[in-house]
Amino acid sequence: MSAFEIVGGKKLKGEIIPQGAKNEALQILSAVLLTEEKVTVSNVPDIKDVNKLIDLLVALGVSVDRINKDTYSFEAKNINIDYFQSEEFKYKGGGLRGSIMIVGPLLARFGKAAIPKPGGDKIGRRRLDTHFLGFEKLGAKFVYDAEKNFFHVDASELKGAYILMDEASVTGTANIVMAAVLANGVTTIYNAACEPYLQQLCKMLNRMGAKISGIGSNLLTIEGVDRLRGTSHRMLPDMIEIGSFIGMAAMTGSEITIKDVCFSELGIIPTVFAKLGIQFELRGDDIFIPAQDSYEIETFIDGSILTVADAPWPGFTPDLLSIVLVTAIQAKGNVLIHQKMFESRLFFVDKLIDMGAQIILCDPHRATVIGLNKQVKLRGIEMTSPDIRAGVSLLIAALSAQGRSIIYNIDQIERGYQDIEERLRALGADIRRIEVPQV
């Protein structure tokens, strides 16, 4: 079993390029199933979750050509629908939460789809009702086999419908959009997610011949078409990586330039980090973060403690709350972190407390961080990564800590962060991969 050994307390310096967006990749790569023509996708992140999805597409019959490290072409001419019945599909589909994204395209093009109950992060309940309720509105029949943990969806013909989503789910919206683009008639999706990655999917589908309007809003209108053609698409840089690097620079007191960030697509992410007192400047499309000896958390106008909470876009993404929490440890001042969407995502704070952080876990959704103002260094410990985002938060804490830390279960980190060890070493981090006995 692999682990990271980190000797912390070192200042970093240099430039780092964010990978392609993981959450966009899971949507875009699933969308190649909507056409038999060639689709070329670039800036694809080389991470475990994305590579698992590509492997699943190959097993379904998609012809995949890796043109270079981050560019692939896909041709979904010969899809094997019977593959759904195989044990291999149950294993591969069940090991990746992103596998749910293939259901909409397969339903639209072939009239049926199936998926085992997907895996992924253990961060609380992550229901799939929104996806299947949307498919049913379009005319599909949905059956869940509780004994085998399998979802089956069938539709002889999808028909456009008015859909009021019960939650602004990003993956739910994407899946319903991909099903609706080939449905007969007009589909209206209200309370749709409007994240940049969802916008990217809709723009790509329009280039393929779809007719989607309202992109960027929570009201999407989709006029169904008979077929889609091939296209080329480039993914945005990963906003979660960008936020992670901002927090890392602040925690370690480092001077770092994050290259080619597509700043206009970051929403309020830079603003939230600025509220923690982190200085940065935009140089072209790069974010330059100077070395800071201290950073002070703002209060609200009436002097009350700052609260950072997640919300659907254009609110603050829940994937960065763990990063904000760990960054606040060494700030001057206090902040309340309110994780509304997932009830288990803050349970990693016990490890930060063991390192010397002053954090009060109020309940499964809220934690108060009392900043140390860099007067007391965190201490290195041994710890285990519970999920992707918490894992990187622990990694940031370890880079800022005095002494040696070991992080186990780094497979979780590598599900979402490409070549993280090599890229951090290039900035001067003392990090190396070690092999430890499997317990």
C-alpha positions as CSV (number, residue, x, y, z in Angstrom):
1,M,0.0,0.0,0.0
2,S,1.4,3.4,-0.9
3,A,1.6,6.4,1.4
4,F,3.0,9.9,1.3
5,E,5.8,10.9,3.6
6,I,6.1,14.6,4.1
7,V,8.6,16.7,5.9
8,G,6.8,20.0,6.4
9,G,7.7,23.5,7.4
10,K,9.4,24.4,4.1
11,K,8.5,27.4,2.0
12,L,7.6,26.6,-1.6
13,K,8.2,28.7,-4.7
14,G,7.5,28.5,-8.4
15,E,4.8,28.0,-10.9
16,I,2.2,25.3,-11.1
17,I,-0.3,24.4,-13.8
18,P,-3.7,23.1,-12.7
19,Q,-4.9,19.9,-14.3
20,G,-8.1,19.6,-16.4
21,A,-11.3,19.7,-14.4
22,K,-12.2,16.3,-12.9
23,N,-15.9,17.0,-12.6
24,E,-16.1,18.3,-16.1
25,A,-14.3,15.3,-17.4
26,L,-16.8,12.8,-16.0
27,Q,-19.6,14.6,-17.9
28,I,-17.8,15.3,-21.2
29,L,-16.4,11.8,-21.6
30,S,-19.8,10.3,-21.0
31,A,-21.3,12.5,-23.7
32,V,-19.1,10.8,-26.4
33,L,-21.7,8.0,-26.2
34,L,-24.3,10.3,-27.8
35,T,-22.8,10.0,-31.3
36,E,-21.0,7.4,-33.4
37,E,-18.8,10.1,-34.9
38,K,-15.3,11.0,-33.5
39,V,-15.1,13.3,-30.5
40,T,-11.7,14.7,-29.5
41,V,-11.2,15.9,-26.0
42,S,-8.1,17.7,-24.7
43,N,-6.9,18.8,-21.2
44,V,-8.1,15.5,-19.8
45,P,-6.7,14.9,-16.3
46,D,-4.6,11.8,-15.8
47,I,-6.3,10.7,-12.6
48,K,-7.8,7.5,-11.3
49,D,-11.5,8.4,-11.5
50,V,-11.2,9.6,-15.1
51,N,-9.0,6.7,-16.2
52,K,-11.6,4.3,-14.7
53,L,-14.3,6.0,-16.8
54,I,-12.2,5.7,-19.9
55,D,-11.6,2.0,-19.2
56,L,-15.4,1.6,-18.7
57,L,-16.1,3.3,-22.1
58,V,-13.6,0.9,-23.8
59,A,-15.3,-2.1,-22.2
60,L,-18.6,-0.8,-23.6
61,G,-17.2,-0.8,-27.1
62,V,-15.9,2.8,-27.5
63,S,-12.8,3.1,-29.7
64,V,-10.3,5.2,-27.7
65,D,-7.1,6.7,-29.1
66,R,-4.7,8.5,-26.8
67,I,-3.2,11.2,-29.0
68,N,-0.9,12.6,-26.2
69,K,-0.8,12.8,-22.4
70,D,-3.9,14.9,-22.1
71,T,-5.8,14.4,-25.5
72,Y,-8.0,11.6,-26.5
73,S,-10.3,10.8,-29.4
74,F,-13.4,8.7,-28.9
75,E,-15.6,6.8,-31.4
76,A,-18.7,5.2,-30.0
77,K,-19.8,3.3,-33.1
78,N,-20.1,-0.2,-31.8
79,I,-21.6,-0.2,-28.3
80,N,-22.2,-3.6,-26.7
81,I,-25.5,-3.1,-24.8
82,D,-25.3,-6.7,-23.5
83,Y,-22.2,-5.7,-21.5
84,F,-24.7,-4.4,-18.9
85,Q,-25.4,-8.0,-17.8
86,S,-21.7,-8.9,-17.2
87,E,-20.0,-9.3,-13.8
88,E,-17.2,-7.2,-15.2
89,F,-19.6,-4.3,-15.7
90,K,-20.9,-4.7,-12.2
91,Y,-17.4,-4.4,-10.8
92,K,-16.2,-1.6,-13.0
93,G,-19.4,0.5,-12.8
94,G,-19.7,0.0,-9.1
95,G,-16.2,1.2,-8.4
96,L,-16.8,4.7,-9.8
97,R,-19.4,7.2,-8.7
98,G,-19.0,9.0,-12.1
99,S,-20.3,5.9,-13.9
100,I,-23.9,7.2,-13.3
101,M,-23.1,9.7,-16.0
102,I,-23.3,7.1,-18.8
103,V,-27.0,6.4,-18.1
104,G,-28.4,9.5,-19.8
105,P,-26.4,9.2,-23.1
106,L,-27.1,5.4,-23.4
107,L,-30.8,5.9,-22.7
108,A,-31.0,8.7,-25.3
109,R,-29.3,6.7,-28.0
110,F,-30.2,3.1,-27.3
111,G,-33.4,3.3,-25.3
112,K,-32.0,1.5,-22.3
113,A,-29.3,1.6,-19.7
114,A,-28.2,0.0,-16.4
115,I,-25.8,0.8,-13.7
116,P,-24.7,-0.8,-10.5
117,K,-25.0,1.3,-7.4
118,P,-21.9,3.6,-7.8
119,G,-19.0,3.9,-5.4
120,G,-17.0,7.1,-4.6
121,D,-16.3,9.2,-1.6
122,K,-17.8,8.2,1.7
123,I,-19.0,11.7,2.6
124,G,-22.6,11.0,3.6
125,R,-25.7,10.3,1.6
126,R,-25.5,11.1,-2.1
127,R,-28.8,10.1,-3.5
128,L,-29.4,9.5,-7.2
129,D,-33.2,10.2,-7.1
130,T,-32.8,13.4,-9.1
131,H,-31.3,11.5,-12.1
132,F,-34.0,8.9,-12.3
133,L,-36.9,11.2,-11.6
134,G,-35.8,13.2,-14.5
135,F,-35.5,10.2,-16.8
136,E,-39.1,9.2,-15.7
137,K,-40.3,12.6,-16.7
138,L,-38.9,12.0,-20.1
139,G,-40.8,8.8,-20.4
140,A,-38.4,6.2,-19.1
141,K,-39.3,3.3,-16.8
142,F,-37.0,2.9,-13.8
143,V,-36.5,-0.2,-11.7
144,Y,-34.1,-0.6,-8.8
145,D,-33.0,-4.1,-7.9
146,A,-32.3,-3.8,-4.2
147,E,-31.0,-7.3,-3.9
148,K,-28.4,-6.8,-6.6
149,N,-27.9,-3.1,-6.1
150,F,-28.6,-2.5,-9.8
151,F,-30.5,0.4,-11.5
152,H,-32.3,-0.4,-14.8
153,V,-33.8,2.2,-17.1
154,D,-35.8,1.6,-20.3
155,A,-37.5,3.8,-22.8
156,S,-38.8,2.9,-26.2
157,E,-39.1,6.7,-26.9
158,L,-38.0,9.7,-24.9
159,K,-40.3,12.7,-25.1
160,G,-39.6,16.3,-24.1
161,A,-41.2,17.4,-20.8
162,Y,-41.3,20.1,-18.2
163,I,-38.9,19.1,-15.4
164,L,-38.8,21.0,-12.1
165,M,-35.7,19.5,-10.4
166,D,-36.0,18.8,-6.7
167,E,-32.4,19.8,-6.2
168,A,-29.9,21.7,-8.4
169,S,-27.7,18.6,-8.8
170,V,-24.8,19.1,-11.2
171,T,-24.6,15.5,-12.3
172,G,-28.4,15.1,-12.3
173,T,-28.7,18.1,-14.6
174,A,-26.0,16.9,-16.9
175,N,-27.5,13.4,-17.1
176,I,-31.0,14.7,-17.9
177,V,-29.6,17.2,-20.4
178,M,-27.8,14.4,-22.2
179,A,-31.0,12.3,-22.3
180,A,-33.1,15.2,-23.5
181,V,-31.0,16.3,-26.5
182,L,-32.2,13.3,-28.5
183,A,-35.7,13.2,-27.1
184,N,-38.8,14.1,-29.2
185,G,-40.0,17.6,-28.5
186,V,-39.0,20.3,-26.1
187,T,-37.6,19.7,-22.6
188,T,-37.5,22.5,-20.0
189,I,-35.4,22.0,-16.9
190,Y,-36.1,24.4,-14.1
191,N,-33.8,24.6,-11.0
192,A,-31.0,23.3,-13.2
193,A,-27.4,23.5,-12.0
194,C,-25.4,26.2,-13.8
195,E,-21.8,25.4,-12.9
196,P,-19.1,26.3,-15.5
197,Y,-18.6,22.6,-16.1
198,L,-22.3,22.1,-16.9
199,Q,-22.1,25.1,-19.2
200,Q,-19.1,23.5,-20.9
201,L,-21.1,20.3,-21.5
202,C,-24.0,22.3,-23.0
203,K,-21.8,24.3,-25.3
204,M,-20.1,21.1,-26.5
205,L,-23.5,19.4,-27.1
206,N,-24.6,22.5,-29.1
207,R,-21.4,22.2,-31.3
208,M,-22.5,18.6,-31.9
209,G,-25.9,19.7,-33.2
210,A,-28.0,19.9,-30.0
211,K,-30.3,22.9,-29.4
212,I,-29.9,24.0,-25.8
213,S,-30.7,27.6,-24.7
214,G,-30.5,29.3,-21.3
215,I,-26.9,28.1,-20.7
216,G,-25.5,29.6,-17.6
217,S,-28.9,30.1,-16.0
218,N,-31.1,27.7,-13.9
219,L,-33.7,27.4,-16.7
220,L,-32.6,25.3,-19.6
221,T,-34.7,24.7,-22.7
222,I,-33.7,21.8,-25.0
223,E,-35.2,21.1,-28.4
224,G,-34.6,17.5,-29.2
225,V,-32.8,16.6,-32.4
226,D,-32.5,13.3,-34.4
227,R,-28.7,12.8,-34.1
228,L,-25.5,14.4,-33.0
229,R,-22.2,14.7,-34.8
230,G,-18.6,14.7,-33.7
231,T,-16.7,17.7,-32.3
232,S,-13.5,18.8,-30.5
233,H,-13.6,20.1,-26.9
234,R,-11.0,21.4,-24.4
235,M,-11.7,21.2,-20.7
236,L,-11.4,24.0,-18.2
237,P,-8.7,23.9,-15.6
238,D,-9.8,22.4,-12.3
239,M,-11.2,25.1,-10.0
240,I,-10.8,22.8,-7.0
241,E,-7.1,22.4,-7.7
242,I,-6.8,26.1,-8.1
243,G,-8.4,26.7,-4.7
244,S,-6.3,24.0,-3.1
245,F,-3.1,25.7,-4.4
246,I,-4.2,29.1,-3.1
247,G,-4.8,27.6,0.4
248,M,-1.4,25.7,0.2
249,A,0.5,28.9,-0.6
250,A,-1.1,30.7,2.4
251,M,-0.5,27.9,4.8
252,T,3.1,27.4,3.9
253,G,3.9,31.1,3.5
254,S,5.0,30.5,-0.1
255,E,5.2,32.5,-3.3
256,I,3.4,30.6,-6.0
257,T,2.0,31.4,-9.4
258,I,-0.9,29.3,-10.6
259,K,-0.9,29.4,-14.4
260,D,-3.8,29.7,-16.9
261,V,-6.6,29.6,-14.4
262,C,-9.5,30.8,-16.6
263,F,-10.2,33.4,-13.9
264,S,-13.6,34.4,-15.3
265,E,-14.9,30.9,-14.6
266,L,-13.9,30.8,-10.9
267,G,-16.9,32.7,-9.6
268,I,-16.6,33.7,-5.9
269,I,-13.8,31.2,-5.2
270,P,-11.1,34.0,-5.2
271,T,-13.4,36.2,-3.1
272,V,-13.8,33.6,-0.4
273,F,-10.0,33.1,0.0
274,A,-9.6,36.9,0.0
275,K,-12.0,37.0,3.0
276,L,-9.5,34.8,4.8
277,G,-6.9,37.5,4.3
278,I,-5.0,35.8,1.5
279,Q,-3.4,38.3,-0.9
280,F,-3.2,37.6,-4.7
281,E,-3.0,39.4,-7.9
282,L,-4.2,38.5,-11.4
283,R,-1.4,38.6,-14.0
284,G,-2.9,38.0,-17.3
285,D,-4.8,34.8,-16.6
286,D,-2.4,33.7,-13.9
287,I,-2.9,34.1,-10.1
288,F,0.2,35.3,-8.3
289,I,0.2,34.7,-4.5
290,P,3.0,36.4,-2.6
291,A,4.6,34.9,0.5
292,Q,2.7,36.1,3.5
293,D,3.9,35.9,7.1
294,S,0.3,36.3,8.3
295,Y,-3.3,36.6,7.0
296,E,-6.3,37.8,8.8
297,I,-9.9,36.6,8.5
298,E,-12.5,39.3,7.9
299,T,-15.5,39.6,10.1
300,F,-19.0,40.6,9.0
301,I,-19.9,44.3,9.0
302,D,-21.4,44.0,12.5
303,G,-18.3,42.4,13.8
304,S,-19.7,38.9,14.0
305,I,-17.6,35.8,13.1
306,L,-17.3,35.1,9.4
307,T,-19.2,32.1,8.1
308,V,-18.2,30.2,5.0
309,A,-21.0,27.9,3.7
310,D,-21.5,25.9,0.5
311,A,-24.3,26.5,-1.9
312,P,-25.2,25.6,-5.5
313,W,-23.4,27.7,-8.1
314,P,-22.8,30.6,-8.2
315,G,-22.5,29.9,-4.5
316,F,-19.3,28.5,-3.0
317,T,-18.5,24.9,-4.1
318,P,-18.7,22.3,-1.3
319,D,-15.5,20.7,-2.7
320,L,-13.4,23.6,-1.4
321,L,-14.8,23.9,2.2
322,S,-12.2,21.4,3.5
323,I,-9.5,23.5,1.9
324,V,-10.9,26.7,3.5
325,L,-11.1,25.0,6.8
326,V,-7.5,23.8,6.8
327,T,-6.2,27.2,5.5
328,A,-8.0,29.0,8.4
329,I,-6.0,27.0,10.9
330,Q,-3.0,29.4,10.6
331,A,-5.0,32.6,10.0
332,K,-5.5,35.4,12.5
333,G,-9.1,35.3,13.6
334,N,-12.0,32.8,13.6
335,V,-14.4,31.3,11.0
336,L,-17.4,29.1,11.1
337,I,-17.4,26.4,8.3
338,H,-20.9,25.3,7.4
339,Q,-21.0,22.2,5.2
340,K,-24.7,21.9,4.3
341,M,-24.7,19.3,1.6
342,F,-22.8,16.3,3.1
343,E,-23.0,15.3,6.7
344,S,-19.7,13.4,7.0
345,R,-17.3,15.6,5.2
346,L,-16.0,17.4,8.3
347,F,-15.2,14.2,10.2
348,F,-11.5,14.5,9.2
349,V,-10.9,17.4,11.6
350,D,-9.9,15.1,14.4
351,K,-6.6,14.5,12.6
352,L,-6.1,18.3,12.3
353,I,-6.8,18.6,16.0
354,D,-4.1,15.9,16.7
355,M,-1.7,18.1,14.7
356,G,-2.4,21.0,17.0
357,A,-5.2,22.9,15.3
358,Q,-7.8,24.6,17.4
359,I,-11.1,23.4,15.9
360,I,-14.5,22.8,17.5
361,L,-16.6,20.4,15.6
362,C,-20.1,21.7,16.5
363,D,-22.1,18.9,14.7
364,P,-21.7,16.9,11.4
365,H,-22.2,20.1,9.4
366,R,-20.4,22.8,11.2
367,A,-16.9,23.4,12.6
368,T,-15.4,26.6,14.2
369,V,-11.8,27.2,13.5
370,I,-9.8,29.4,15.9
371,G,-6.8,30.6,13.9
372,L,-3.3,30.2,15.3
373,N,-1.9,33.2,13.4
374,K,1.2,31.1,12.7
375,Q,2.3,31.6,16.3
376,V,2.2,27.8,16.8
377,K,3.2,25.3,14.1
378,L,1.2,22.2,13.5
379,R,3.1,19.0,14.3
380,G,3.6,16.1,11.9
381,I,1.6,12.9,12.6
382,E,0.5,9.7,10.8
383,M,-3.0,9.9,9.4
384,T,-5.3,8.3,6.8
385,S,-7.1,10.1,3.9
386,P,-10.9,9.5,4.1
387,D,-11.8,11.1,0.7
388,I,-10.3,13.2,-2.1
389,R,-10.8,16.7,-0.7
390,A,-10.1,15.9,2.9
391,G,-7.0,14.0,1.8
392,V,-5.6,17.1,0.0
393,S,-6.5,19.2,3.1
394,L,-4.4,16.9,5.3
395,L,-1.6,17.1,2.7
396,I,-1.7,20.9,2.9
397,A,-1.6,20.7,6.7
398,A,1.4,18.3,6.6
399,L,3.3,20.6,4.2
400,S,2.9,23.4,6.8
401,A,3.6,21.3,9.8
402,Q,6.9,20.9,11.8
403,G,8.4,17.5,11.3
404,R,7.4,14.3,9.5
405,S,3.9,13.3,8.5
406,I,2.7,10.1,6.8
407,I,-0.6,10.0,4.9
408,Y,-2.1,6.6,4.2
409,N,-4.8,5.7,1.7
410,I,-3.4,8.1,-0.9
411,D,-5.4,6.4,-3.6
412,Q,-8.2,8.7,-2.5
413,I,-6.0,11.8,-3.2
414,E,-4.9,10.4,-6.6
415,R,-8.5,9.8,-7.6
416,G,-8.7,13.6,-8.1
417,Y,-5.2,15.1,-8.3
418,Q,-2.8,14.4,-11.1
419,D,0.9,13.8,-10.5
420,I,0.5,15.6,-7.2
421,E,3.8,14.3,-5.7
422,E,5.9,15.4,-8.7
423,R,4.3,18.8,-9.0
424,L,4.7,19.6,-5.3
425,R,8.4,18.5,-5.4
426,A,8.9,20.9,-8.3
427,L,7.9,23.7,-6.0
428,G,10.3,22.5,-3.3
429,A,8.1,20.3,-1.2
430,D,9.8,17.5,0.7
431,I,7.3,14.7,-0.2
432,R,7.9,11.2,-1.3
433,R,5.9,8.0,-2.0
434,I,6.6,5.1,0.4
435,E,5.3,1.6,0.5
436,V,3.8,0.3,3.8
437,P,2.5,-3.1,4.7
438,Q,-1.1,-3.7,4.0
439,V,-3.0,-4.0,7.3
